[in-house]
């Protein structure tokens, strides 16, 4: 059987997860020998899953299609959480998918853009599975970046985090934020094997940045849902924001990221200042309107 080039994502994911587990953590005795690599060996996983090492090796190499029962056992052996388990099943299902087709350019419905524009004090933008920024409001641009000045083919959130020095200064927790964005991008593209745009983006960033290459190779995944961020904005200072991802019913591939702050906090007040700054022509000079 010829190796499916897309199925290797499954094998790499399995390898990354077994590398995170030590034998003693899963009830196996230490051999007493010094090991060159951390984590479980293939034979460890095979023993725990009651399958042959040969079978498991071929599975990691992308040469066989695992059954549902084998996936269930591996998820238990590798102690996958719910999101990792979902991702595992999506990767395994790639084998049954038709050849990838070129996806049409994502377009935002006018009513969604109107909703964004009506959010005068709330930063928001719309993001696709590859982290492409497809729509935003004035506050979203004022908070993060002037997306309209960025060429569309470069307007990916992950790309901005990696290549734009101002993003490293904006995010107080830049490394955590970037690793999370990469993990989310991997998760939200599990059903999109062979996507040319995705491959081009990953290839470019892997060549440009050693950290991206390392973090992408870790095969970590995360769902884009909700969280908190500490931003150091050059105009209004420290902002402690909560964010929520709202999935579009009209296009499930799109999510609207909305940033908010609790009323009565300094961040809430600073968002009002930022809105005044964004609405004033003098904003290009960095001045806050009196």
C-alpha positions as protocol buffer text, in pm:
chain_id: "A"
residue {
  index: 1
  type: UNK
  ca { x: 0 y: 0 z: 0 }
}
residue {
  index: 2
  type: UNK
  ca { x: 144 y: 338 z: -98 }
}
residue {
  index: 3
  type: UNK
  ca { x: 185 y: 596 z: 172 }
}
residue {
  index: 4
  type: UNK
  ca { x: -79 y: 867 z: 177 }
}
residue {
  index: 5
  type: UNK
  ca { x: 111 y: 1199 z: 206 }
}
residue {
  index: 6
  type: UNK
  ca { x: -169 y: 1356 z: 413 }
}
residue {
  index: 7
  type: UNK
  ca { x: -203 y: 1067 z: 655 }
}
residue {
  index: 8
  type: UNK
  ca { x: 145 y: 1135 z: 792 }
}
residue {
  index: 9
  type: UNK
  ca { x: -14 y: 1412 z: 999 }
}
residue {
  index: 10
  type: UNK
  ca { x: -173 y: 1133 z: 1200 }
}
residue {
  index: 11
  type: UNK
  ca { x: 159 y: 958 z: 1249 }
}
residue {
  index: 12
  type: UNK
  ca { x: 337 y: 1278 z: 1348 }
}
residue {
  index: 13
  type: UNK
  ca { x: 61 y: 1360 z: 1595 }
}
residue {
  index: 14
  type: UNK
  ca { x: 92 y: 1016 z: 1755 }
}
residue {
  index: 15
  type: UNK
  ca { x: 470 y: 1050 z: 1778 }
}
residue {
  index: 16
  type: UNK
  ca { x: 443 y: 1393 z: 1940 }
}
residue {
  index: 17
  type: UNK
  ca { x: 196 y: 1268 z: 2200 }
}
residue {
  index: 18
  type: UNK
  ca { x: 395 y: 957 z: 2296 }
}
residue {
  index: 19
  type: UNK
  ca { x: 706 y: 1172 z: 2334 }
}
residue {
  index: 20
  type: UNK
  ca { x: 527 y: 1359 z: 2612 }
}
residue {
  index: 21
  type: UNK
  ca { x: 467 y: 1047 z: 2825 }
}
residue {
  index: 22
  type: UNK
  ca { x: 728 y: 868 z: 3036 }
}
residue {
  index: 23
  type: UNK
  ca { x: 700 y: 491 z: 3093 }
}
residue {
  index: 24
  type: UNK
  ca { x: 652 y: 526 z: 3469 }
}
residue {
  index: 25
  type: UNK
  ca { x: 358 y: 761 z: 3409 }
}
residue {
  index: 26
  type: UNK
  ca { x: 166 y: 484 z: 3232 }
}
residue {
  index: 27
  type: UNK
  ca { x: 262 y: 203 z: 3469 }
}
residue {
  index: 28
  type: UNK
  ca { x: 563 y: 64 z: 3282 }
}
residue {
  index: 29
  type: UNK
  ca { x: 887 y: -13 z: 3469 }
}
residue {
  index: 30
  type: UNK
  ca { x: 1203 y: 183 z: 3396 }
}
residue {
  index: 31
  type: UNK
  ca { x: 1462 y: -20 z: 3209 }
}
residue {
  index: 32
  type: UNK
  ca { x: 1752 y: 134 z: 3399 }
}
residue {
  index: 33
  type: UNK
  ca { x: 1928 y: 213 z: 3072 }
}
residue {
  index: 34
  type: UNK
  ca { x: 2003 y: 567 z: 2968 }
}
residue {
  index: 35
  type: UNK
  ca { x: 1766 y: 670 z: 2691 }
}
residue {
  index: 36
  type: UNK
  ca { x: 1852 y: 890 z: 2394 }
}
residue {
  index: 37
  type: UNK
  ca { x: 1500 y: 1024 z: 2350 }
}
residue {
  index: 38
  type: UNK
  ca { x: 1228 y: 1112 z: 2597 }
}
residue {
  index: 39
  type: UNK
  ca { x: 884 y: 960 z: 2606 }
}
residue {
  index: 40
  type: UNK
  ca { x: 735 y: 623 z: 2521 }
}
residue {
  index: 41
  type: UNK
  ca { x: 887 y: 402 z: 2256 }
}
residue {
  index: 42
  type: UNK
  ca { x: 674 y: 250 z: 1982 }
}
residue {
  index: 43
  type: UNK
  ca { x: 690 y: -88 z: 2154 }
}
residue {
  index: 44
  type: UNK
  ca { x: 559 y: 68 z: 2475 }
}
residue {
  index: 45
  type: UNK
  ca { x: 252 y: 202 z: 2296 }
}
residue {
  index: 46
  type: UNK
  ca { x: 202 y: -129 z: 2118 }
}
residue {
  index: 47
  type: UNK
  ca { x: 209 y: -326 z: 2444 }
}
residue {
  index: 48
  type: UNK
  ca { x: -33 y: -91 z: 2616 }
}
residue {
  index: 49
  type: UNK
  ca { x: -267 y: -92 z: 2316 }
}
residue {
  index: 50
  type: UNK
  ca { x: -246 y: -474 z: 2272 }
}
residue {
  index: 51
  type: UNK
  ca { x: -128 y: -444 z: 1912 }
}
residue {
  index: 52
  type: UNK
  ca { x: 199 y: -547 z: 1748 }
}
residue {
  index: 53
  type: UNK
  ca { x: 492 y: -309 z: 1728 }
}
residue {
  index: 54
  type: UNK
  ca { x: 498 y: -372 z: 1351 }
}
residue {
  index: 55
  type: UNK
  ca { x: 135 y: -263 z: 1320 }
}
residue {
  index: 56
  type: UNK
  ca { x: 190 y: 49 z: 1527 }
}
residue {
  index: 57
  type: UNK
  ca { x: 506 y: 141 z: 1334 }
}
residue {
  index: 58
  type: UNK
  ca { x: 316 y: 119 z: 1006 }
}
residue {
  index: 59
  type: UNK
  ca { x: 42 y: 333 z: 1157 }
}
residue {
  index: 60
  type: UNK
  ca { x: 290 y: 608 z: 1248 }
}
residue {
  index: 61
  type: UNK
  ca { x: 437 y: 583 z: 900 }
}
residue {
  index: 62
  type: UNK
  ca { x: 96 y: 643 z: 744 }
}
residue {
  index: 63
  type: UNK
  ca { x: 88 y: 304 z: 574 }
}
residue {
  index: 64
  type: UNK
  ca { x: -235 y: 170 z: 723 }
}
residue {
  index: 65
  type: UNK
  ca { x: -577 y: 304 z: 813 }
}
residue {
  index: 66
  type: UNK
  ca { x: -661 y: 243 z: 1182 }
}
residue {
  index: 67
  type: UNK
  ca { x: -1000 y: 115 z: 1287 }
}
residue {
  index: 68
  type: UNK
  ca { x: -1227 y: 304 z: 1525 }
}
residue {
  index: 69
  type: UNK
  ca { x: -1146 y: 58 z: 1803 }
}
residue {
  index: 70
  type: UNK
  ca { x: -771 y: 108 z: 1759 }
}
residue {
  index: 71
  type: UNK
  ca { x: -816 y: 485 z: 1768 }
}
residue {
  index: 72
  type: UNK
  ca { x: -1017 y: 455 z: 2089 }
}
residue {
  index: 73
  type: UNK
  ca { x: -745 y: 246 z: 2251 }
}
residue {
  index: 74
  type: UNK
  ca { x: -465 y: 479 z: 2137 }
}
residue {
  index: 75
  type: UNK
  ca { x: -654 y: 781 z: 2268 }
}
residue {
  index: 76
  type: UNK
  ca { x: -674 y: 612 z: 2607 }
}
residue {
  index: 77
  type: UNK
  ca { x: -312 y: 488 z: 2607 }
}
residue {
  index: 78
  type: UNK
  ca { x: -175 y: 829 z: 2507 }
}
residue {
  index: 79
  type: UNK
  ca { x: -406 y: 1001 z: 2757 }
}
residue {
  index: 80
  type: UNK
  ca { x: -554 y: 1240 z: 2505 }
}
residue {
  index: 81
  type: UNK
  ca { x: -794 y: 1505 z: 2627 }
}
residue {
  index: 82
  type: UNK
  ca { x: -1127 y: 1563 z: 2454 }
}
residue {
  index: 83
  type: UNK
  ca { x: -991 y: 1812 z: 2201 }
}
residue {
  index: 84
  type: UNK
  ca { x: -691 y: 1592 z: 2117 }
}
residue {
  index: 85
  type: UNK
  ca { x: -920 y: 1293 z: 2077 }
}
residue {
  index: 86
  type: UNK
  ca { x: -1143 y: 1488 z: 1837 }
}
residue {
  index: 87
  type: UNK
  ca { x: -836 y: 1595 z: 1639 }
}
residue {
  index: 88
  type: UNK
  ca { x: -712 y: 1235 z: 1623 }
}
residue {
  index: 89
  type: UNK
  ca { x: -1041 y: 1118 z: 1473 }
}
residue {
  index: 90
  type: UNK
  ca { x: -1040 y: 1402 z: 1221 }
}
residue {
  index: 91
  type: UNK
  ca { x: -690 y: 1312 z: 1105 }
}
residue {
  index: 92
  type: UNK
  ca { x: -785 y: 947 z: 1069 }
}
residue {
  index: 93
  type: UNK
  ca { x: -1089 y: 1045 z: 863 }
}
residue {
  index: 94
  type: UNK
  ca { x: -871 y: 1228 z: 607 }
}
residue {
  index: 95
  type: UNK
  ca { x: -818 y: 897 z: 426 }
}
residue {
  index: 96
  type: UNK
  ca { x: -1184 y: 889 z: 329 }
}
residue {
  index: 97
  type: UNK
  ca { x: -1190 y: 1249 z: 206 }
}
residue {
  index: 98
  type: UNK
  ca { x: -1197 y: 1330 z: -168 }
}
residue {
  index: 99
  type: UNK
  ca { x: -891 y: 1500 z: -321 }
}
residue {
  index: 100
  type: UNK
  ca { x: -858 y: 1859 z: -197 }
}
residue {
  index: 101
  type: UNK
  ca { x: -1019 y: 2128 z: -410 }
}
residue {
  index: 102
  type: UNK
  ca { x: -918 y: 2489 z: -429 }
}
residue {
  index: 103
  type: UNK
  ca { x: -1134 y: 2670 z: -178 }
}
residue {
  index: 104
  type: UNK
  ca { x: -1306 y: 2988 z: -296 }
}
residue {
  index: 105
  type: UNK
  ca { x: -1192 y: 3315 z: -144 }
}
residue {
  index: 106
  type: UNK
  ca { x: -1379 y: 3380 z: 178 }
}
residue {
  index: 107
  type: UNK
  ca { x: -1616 y: 3675 z: 164 }
}
residue {
  index: 108
  type: UNK
  ca { x: -1792 y: 3826 z: 461 }
}
residue {
  index: 109
  type: UNK
  ca { x: -2165 y: 3892 z: 442 }
}
residue {
  index: 110
  type: UNK
  ca { x: -2250 y: 4267 z: 444 }
}
residue {
  index: 111
  type: UNK
  ca { x: -2466 y: 4230 z: 753 }
}
residue {
  index: 112
  type: UNK
  ca { x: -2173 y: 4087 z: 947 }
}
residue {
  index: 113
  type: UNK
  ca { x: -1958 y: 4386 z: 850 }
}
residue {
  index: 114
  type: UNK
  ca { x: -2239 y: 4620 z: 960 }
}
residue {
  index: 115
  type: UNK
  ca { x: -2250 y: 4446 z: 1296 }
}
residue {
  index: 116
  type: UNK
  ca { x: -1875 y: 4495 z: 1337 }
}
residue {
  index: 117
  type: UNK
  ca { x: -1899 y: 4862 z: 1243 }
}
residue {
  index: 118
  type: UNK
  ca { x: -2178 y: 4919 z: 1498 }
}
residue {
  index: 119
  type: UNK
  ca { x: -1949 y: 4798 z: 1779 }
}
residue {
  index: 120
  type: UNK
  ca { x: -1801 y: 5143 z: 1842 }
}
residue {
  index: 121
  type: UNK
  ca { x: -1618 y: 5061 z: 2166 }
}
residue {
  index: 122
  type: UNK
  ca { x: -1549 y: 4690 z: 2114 }
}
residue {
  index: 123
  type: UNK
  ca { x: -1252 y: 4561 z: 1914 }
}
residue {
  index: 124
  type: UNK
  ca { x: -1348 y: 4276 z: 1681 }
}
residue {
  index: 125
  type: UNK
  ca { x: -1229 y: 4099 z: 1368 }
}
residue {
  index: 126
  type: UNK
  ca { x: -1333 y: 3795 z: 1166 }
}
residue {
  index: 127
  type: UNK
  ca { x: -1083 y: 3514 z: 1125 }
}
residue {
  index: 128
  type: UNK
  ca { x: -1074 y: 3207 z: 901 }
}
residue {
  index: 129
  type: UNK
  ca { x: -930 y: 2859 z: 969 }
}
residue {
  index: 130
  type: UNK
  ca { x: -584 y: 2953 z: 841 }
}
residue {
  index: 131
  type: UNK
  ca { x: -601 y: 3264 z: 1067 }
}
residue {
  index: 132
  type: UNK
  ca { x: -672 y: 3483 z: 762 }
}
residue {
  index: 133
  type: UNK
  ca { x: -824 y: 3815 z: 871 }
}
residue {
  index: 134
  type: UNK
  ca { x: -1122 y: 3871 z: 643 }
}
residue {
  index: 135
  type: UNK
  ca { x: -1307 y: 4157 z: 820 }
}
residue {
  index: 136
  type: UNK
  ca { x: -1260 y: 4394 z: 1113 }
}
residue {
  index: 137
  type: UNK
  ca { x: -1393 y: 4710 z: 1271 }
}
residue {
  index: 138
  type: UNK
  ca { x: -1217 y: 5037 z: 1350 }
}
residue {
  index: 139
  type: UNK
  ca { x: -1149 y: 4928 z: 1708 }
}
residue {
  index: 140
  type: UNK
  ca { x: -1002 y: 4598 z: 1594 }
}
residue {
  index: 141
  type: UNK
  ca { x: -760 y: 4786 z: 1371 }
}
residue {
  index: 142
  type: UNK
  ca { x: -679 y: 5035 z: 1649 }
}
residue {
  index: 143
  type: UNK
  ca { x: -614 y: 4757 z: 1900 }
}
residue {
  index: 144
  type: UNK
  ca { x: -409 y: 4513 z: 1693 }
}
residue {
  index: 145
  type: UNK
  ca { x: -301 y: 4643 z: 1352 }
}
residue {
  index: 146
  type: UNK
  ca { x: -427 y: 4843 z: 1058 }
}
residue {
  index: 147
  type: UNK
  ca { x: -531 y: 4535 z: 862 }
}
residue {
  index: 148
  type: UNK
  ca { x: -634 y: 4742 z: 562 }
}
residue {
  index: 149
  type: UNK
  ca { x: -273 y: 4841 z: 499 }
}
residue {
  index: 150
  type: UNK
  ca { x: -157 y: 4479 z: 495 }
}
residue {
  index: 151
  type: UNK
  ca { x: -169 y: 4301 z: 156 }
}
residue {
  index: 152
  type: UNK
  ca { x: -444 y: 4040 z: 156 }
}
residue {
  index: 153
  type: UNK
  ca { x: -205 y: 3755 z: 80 }
}
residue {
  index: 154
  type: UNK
  ca { x: -9 y: 3845 z: 396 }
}
residue {
  index: 155
  type: UNK
  ca { x: -307 y: 3915 z: 622 }
}
residue {
  index: 156
  type: UNK
  ca { x: -282 y: 3606 z: 843 }
}
residue {
  index: 157
  type: UNK
  ca { x: -288 y: 3648 z: 1220 }
}
residue {
  index: 158
  type: UNK
  ca { x: -22 y: 3386 z: 1278 }
}
residue {
  index: 159
  type: UNK
  ca { x: 197 y: 3547 z: 1015 }
}
residue {
  index: 160
  type: UNK
  ca { x: 166 y: 3886 z: 1185 }
}
residue {
  index: 161
  type: UNK
  ca { x: 257 y: 3735 z: 1522 }
}
residue {
  index: 162
  type: UNK
  ca { x: 571 y: 3579 z: 1374 }
}
residue {
  index: 163
  type: UNK
  ca { x: 691 y: 3850 z: 1134 }
}
residue {
  index: 164
  type: UNK
  ca { x: 575 y: 4185 z: 1278 }
}
residue {
  index: 165
  type: UNK
  ca { x: 801 y: 4318 z: 1559 }
}
residue {
  index: 166
  type: UNK
  ca { x: 520 y: 4541 z: 1687 }
}
residue {
  index: 167
  type: UNK
  ca { x: 311 y: 4232 z: 1763 }
}
residue {
  index: 168
  type: UNK
  ca { x: 587 y: 4100 z: 1987 }
}
residue {
  index: 169
  type: UNK
  ca { x: 574 y: 4426 z: 2179 }
}
residue {
  index: 170
  type: UNK
  ca { x: 193 y: 4437 z: 2186 }
}
residue {
  index: 171
  type: UNK
  ca { x: 149 y: 4096 z: 2346 }
}
residue {
  index: 172
  type: UNK
  ca { x: 290 y: 4082 z: 2699 }
}
residue {
  index: 173
  type: UNK
  ca { x: 268 y: 3703 z: 2667 }
}
residue {
  index: 174
  type: UNK
  ca { x: 377 y: 3690 z: 2304 }
}
residue {
  index: 175
  type: UNK
  ca { x: 519 y: 3336 z: 2314 }
}
residue {
  index: 176
  type: UNK
  ca { x: 211 y: 3186 z: 2479 }
}
residue {
  index: 177
  type: UNK
  ca { x: -20 y: 3379 z: 2244 }
}
residue {
  index: 178
  type: UNK
  ca { x: 172 y: 3267 z: 1936 }
}
residue {
  index: 179
  type: UNK
  ca { x: 192 y: 2904 z: 2039 }
}
residue {
  index: 180
  type: UNK
  ca { x: -181 y: 2908 z: 2109 }
}
residue {
  index: 181
  type: UNK
  ca { x: -257 y: 3062 z: 1768 }
}
residue {
  index: 182
  type: UNK
  ca { x: -46 y: 2794 z: 1597 }
}
residue {
  index: 183
  type: UNK
  ca { x: -220 y: 2516 z: 1792 }
}
residue {
  index: 184
  type: UNK
  ca { x: -559 y: 2662 z: 1700 }
}
residue {
  index: 185
  type: UNK
  ca { x: -463 y: 2685 z: 1334 }
}
residue {
  index: 186
  type: UNK
  ca { x: -363 y: 2319 z: 1332 }
}
residue {
  index: 187
  type: UNK
  ca { x: -687 y: 2215 z: 1504 }
}
residue {
  index: 188
  type: UNK
  ca { x: -912 y: 2418 z: 1276 }
}
residue {
  index: 189
  type: UNK
  ca { x: -749 y: 2273 z: 963 }
}
residue {
  index: 190
  type: UNK
  ca { x: -770 y: 1906 z: 1059 }
}
residue {
  index: 191
  type: UNK
  ca { x: -1044 y: 1857 z: 799 }
}
residue {
  index: 192
  type: UNK
  ca { x: -856 y: 2048 z: 532 }
}
residue {
  index: 193
  type: UNK
  ca { x: -570 y: 1821 z: 419 }
}
residue {
  index: 194
  type: UNK
  ca { x: -362 y: 1929 z: 124 }
}
residue {
  index: 195
  type: UNK
  ca { x: -480 y: 2290 z: 132 }
}
residue {
  index: 196
  type: UNK
  ca { x: -242 y: 2488 z: -89 }
}
residue {
  index: 197
  type: UNK
  ca { x: -276 y: 2819 z: 98 }
}
residue {
  index: 198
  type: UNK
  ca { x: -216 y: 2649 z: 430 }
}
residue {
  index: 199
  type: UNK
  ca { x: 88 y: 2466 z: 296 }
}
residue {
  index: 200
  type: UNK
  ca { x: 232 y: 2789 z: 154 }
}
residue {
  index: 201
  type: UNK
  ca { x: 182 y: 2974 z: 483 }
}
residue {
  index: 202
  type: UNK
  ca { x: 339 y: 2700 z: 694 }
}
residue {
  index: 203
  type: UNK
  ca { x: 626 y: 2665 z: 448 }
}
residue {
  index: 204
  type: UNK
  ca { x: 703 y: 3037 z: 447 }
}
residue {
  index: 205
  type: UNK
  ca { x: 696 y: 3071 z: 825 }
}
residue {
  index: 206
  type: UNK
  ca { x: 898 y: 2753 z: 876 }
}
residue {
  index: 207
  type: UNK
  ca { x: 1176 y: 2896 z: 661 }
}
residue {
  index: 208
  type: UNK
  ca { x: 1160 y: 3242 z: 819 }
}
residue {
  index: 209
  type: UNK
  ca { x: 1141 y: 3151 z: 1188 }
}
residue {
  index: 210
  type: UNK
  ca { x: 1301 y: 2871 z: 1389 }
}
residue {
  index: 211
  type: UNK
  ca { x: 1048 y: 2905 z: 1672 }
}
residue {
  index: 212
  type: UNK
  ca { x: 754 y: 2864 z: 1437 }
}
residue {
  index: 213
  type: UNK
  ca { x: 913 y: 2556 z: 1283 }
}
residue {
  index: 214
  type: UNK
  ca { x: 965 y: 2406 z: 1629 }
}
residue {
  index: 215
  type: UNK
  ca { x: 615 y: 2489 z: 1754 }
}
residue {
  index: 216
  type: UNK
  ca { x: 447 y: 2362 z: 1438 }
}
residue {
  index: 217
  type: UNK
  ca { x: 641 y: 2036 z: 1460 }
}
residue {
  index: 218
  type: UNK
  ca { x: 515 y: 1983 z: 1817 }
}
residue {
  index: 219
  type: UNK
  ca { x: 167 y: 1903 z: 1675 }
}
residue {
  index: 220
  type: UNK
  ca { x: -11 y: 2070 z: 1966 }
}
residue {
  index: 221
  type: UNK
  ca { x: -377 y: 2157 z: 1910 }
}
residue {
  index: 222
  type: UNK
  ca { x: -628 y: 2391 z: 2072 }
}
residue {
  index: 223
  type: UNK
  ca { x: -985 y: 2497 z: 2004 }
}
residue {
  index: 224
  type: UNK
  ca { x: -1045 y: 2865 z: 1935 }
}
residue {
  index: 225
  type: UNK
  ca { x: -1315 y: 2950 z: 2189 }
}
residue {
  index: 226
  type: UNK
  ca { x: -1239 y: 3196 z: 2470 }
}
residue {
  index: 227
  type: UNK
  ca { x: -952 y: 3332 z: 2675 }
}
residue {
  index: 228
  type: UNK
  ca { x: -776 y: 3634 z: 2823 }
}
residue {
  index: 229
  type: UNK
  ca { x: -487 y: 3846 z: 2699 }
}
residue {
  index: 230
  type: UNK
  ca { x: -260 y: 4114 z: 2841 }
}
residue {
  index: 231
  type: UNK
  ca { x: -173 y: 4373 z: 2576 }
}
residue {
  index: 232
  type: UNK
  ca { x: 70 y: 4662 z: 2606 }
}
residue {
  index: 233
  type: UNK
  ca { x: -85 y: 4913 z: 2371 }
}
residue {
  index: 234
  type: UNK
  ca { x: 144 y: 5194 z: 2251 }
}
residue {
  index: 235
  type: UNK
  ca { x: -132 y: 5458 z: 2294 }
}
residue {
  index: 236
  type: UNK
  ca { x: -347 y: 5362 z: 2595 }
}
residue {
  index: 237
  type: UNK
  ca { x: -108 y: 5135 z: 2786 }
}
residue {
  index: 238
  type: UNK
  ca { x: -183 y: 4805 z: 2957 }
}
residue {
  index: 239
  type: UNK
  ca { x: -506 y: 4630 z: 2861 }
}
residue {
  index: 240
  type: UNK
  ca { x: -636 y: 4314 z: 3028 }
}
residue {
  index: 241
  type: UNK
  ca { x: -892 y: 4181 z: 2785 }
}
residue {
  index: 242
  type: UNK
  ca { x: -1121 y: 3881 z: 2760 }
}
residue {
  index: 243
  type: UNK
  ca { x: -1188 y: 3743 z: 2414 }
}
residue {
  index: 244
  type: UNK
  ca { x: -1459 y: 3519 z: 2274 }
}
residue {
  index: 245
  type: UNK
  ca { x: -1476 y: 3344 z: 1938 }
}
residue {
  index: 246
  type: UNK
  ca { x: -1827 y: 3345 z: 1788 }
}
residue {
  index: 247
  type: UNK
  ca { x: -1878 y: 3099 z: 1502 }
}
residue {
  index: 248
  type: UNK
  ca { x: -2077 y: 3219 z: 1204 }
}
residue {
  index: 249
  type: UNK
  ca { x: -2388 y: 3014 z: 1126 }
}
residue {
  index: 250
  type: UNK
  ca { x: -2371 y: 3129 z: 764 }
}
residue {
  index: 251
  type: UNK
  ca { x: -2011 y: 3007 z: 729 }
}
residue {
  index: 252
  type: UNK
  ca { x: -1883 y: 2776 z: 1008 }
}
residue {
  index: 253
  type: UNK
  ca { x: -1526 y: 2830 z: 888 }
}
residue {
  index: 254
  type: UNK
  ca { x: -1544 y: 3191 z: 1007 }
}
residue {
  index: 255
  type: UNK
  ca { x: -1524 y: 3313 z: 1365 }
}
residue {
  index: 256
  type: UNK
  ca { x: -1568 y: 3664 z: 1499 }
}
residue {
  index: 257
  type: UNK
  ca { x: -1317 y: 3744 z: 1773 }
}
residue {
  index: 258
  type: UNK
  ca { x: -1460 y: 3996 z: 2018 }
}
residue {
  index: 259
  type: UNK
  ca { x: -1247 y: 4165 z: 2288 }
}
residue {
  index: 260
  type: UNK
  ca { x: -1415 y: 4301 z: 2602 }
}
residue {
  index: 261
  type: UNK
  ca { x: -1334 y: 4427 z: 2950 }
}
residue {
  index: 262
  type: UNK
  ca { x: -1539 y: 4435 z: 3267 }
}
residue {
  index: 263
  type: UNK
  ca { x: -1715 y: 4765 z: 3335 }
}
residue {
  index: 264
  type: UNK
  ca { x: -1546 y: 4980 z: 3598 }
}
residue {
  index: 265
  type: UNK
  ca { x: -1195 y: 4853 z: 3522 }
}
residue {
  index: 266
  type: UNK
  ca { x: -912 y: 5066 z: 3391 }
}
residue {
  index: 267
  type: UNK
  ca { x: -909 y: 4853 z: 3075 }
}
residue {
  index: 268
  type: UNK
  ca { x: -1276 y: 4932 z: 3014 }
}
residue {
  index: 269
  type: UNK
  ca { x: -1198 y: 5303 z: 3044 }
}
residue {
  index: 270
  type: UNK
  ca { x: -893 y: 5269 z: 2822 }
}
residue {
  index: 271
  type: UNK
  ca { x: -1101 y: 5108 z: 2549 }
}
residue {
  index: 272
  type: UNK
  ca { x: -1314 y: 5424 z: 2547 }
}
residue {
  index: 273
  type: UNK
  ca { x: -997 y: 5629 z: 2513 }
}
residue {
  index: 274
  type: UNK
  ca { x: -884 y: 5403 z: 2230 }
}
residue {
  index: 275
  type: UNK
  ca { x: -1218 y: 5452 z: 2053 }
}
residue {
  index: 276
  type: UNK
  ca { x: -1178 y: 5831 z: 2076 }
}
residue {
  index: 277
  type: UNK
  ca { x: -823 y: 5804 z: 1946 }
}
residue {
  index: 278
  type: UNK
  ca { x: -929 y: 5582 z: 1654 }
}
residue {
  index: 279
  type: UNK
  ca { x: -1212 y: 5818 z: 1556 }
}
residue {
  index: 280
  type: UNK
  ca { x: -997 y: 6133 z: 1560 }
}
residue {
  index: 281
  type: UNK
  ca { x: -787 y: 6244 z: 1259 }
}
residue {
  index: 282
  type: UNK
  ca { x: -497 y: 6317 z: 1491 }
}
residue {
  index: 283
  type: UNK
  ca { x: -469 y: 5948 z: 1573 }
}
residue {
  index: 284
  type: UNK
  ca { x: -194 y: 5920 z: 1314 }
}
residue {
  index: 285
  type: UNK
  ca { x: 21 y: 6142 z: 1538 }
}
residue {
  index: 286
  type: UNK
  ca { x: -27 y: 5923 z: 1842 }
}
residue {
  index: 287
  type: UNK
  ca { x: -215 y: 6192 z: 2036 }
}
residue {
  index: 288
  type: UNK
  ca { x: -521 y: 6110 z: 2247 }
}
residue {
  index: 289
  type: UNK
  ca { x: -800 y: 6367 z: 2196 }
}
residue {
  index: 290
  type: UNK
  ca { x: -861 y: 6584 z: 2500 }
}
